[in-house]
Amino acid sequence: MTLPEIINLILKERYKSIQKFGVNNWAPIEWLPILIEEVGEVSKEICEGYFKDYYPEDKNRKERLKKEIVQVAAVCVKMLETI
């Protein structure tokens, strides 16, 4: 993926979040649990990929991992917006 493609994915995720949850101008401390939850989902996808012998073959694992990483980035962007 190119950097512009990545930035575009993050922007799309930010707009999707605004449509779903509205504009939330919480303090960074209020975003922290959301960020940690998203990072946990990245960790889950990585662990399931690493320990793939214990999980059925999953053709969508990389796409889910990318999606979760984009969500982490979008939350970080929102945190920066609130500072």
N, C-alpha and C positions, 0 to 999 in steps of 0.2 A: 504494500500500500504506500501511496505517496503521502507526504505531509498534508497537502491540500485535501486529499480524500479523508484523511484522519480528522482534520479540523472540521470538515463538513459533517462527518458522522457525529462529532461532539456537539456541534451547533444544532443538528437535527434532534439530538437527544435532549438538549436544553429546551428547545421549543416544545417538544413532546411533553416534557415535564411541566412546563408552564401551562399547557393546555389541560393536562390531567389534574394538576394540583393548584394551579393559579400561581401568582407571584408571591413567593414567600421570602420575606426579608428578615429571616431569622439571624441571630448572631452565629458566628462560626461554631461556638460551643454547642449550639442546638443542631448544627449540621453534622457534627462529629459522629454521633451514633449512626446516622444514615450512611456516612462514608465508611464507617467500620463494617456495617452490614454489607455494603457493596463489595468491599475488599474481601470479606468472607466468602462471597459468592465467586470471586476470582480464584481464591484459594481452593475452593471446592472443585472448580473446573480443572485447575492445574493438578490437584492431587488425584482426581479421577483419571486424568490423562496419564499421569506418571505411573499410577498403579493400575494401568489398563488391563493387566492380567486378571485383576479381581473384578473387573466390570465388563459387561458385554461390549463388543465393538460398537463404537458410536461414531457415525460419519459426521455428525453435526457438532462434535465437541469443540473444534476450532472456532466455528462460527459463534457458539455460545460464549466461549472465552473472549472473543473479540467484543461481543455485545456487552459482557460484564465489565471489561476494561474501559469501554467507552462510557458506561454508566459511572464508573469511578471518576473518570476525567470530567464528566459533566457536573458531578457533585463538587469536585474541586473548583471548577470554574464558578459555580454558584457561590461557593464559599468566598472566593476572591471578590466576586461582585458585591458581597455584603460588607466587605472591609472598608 
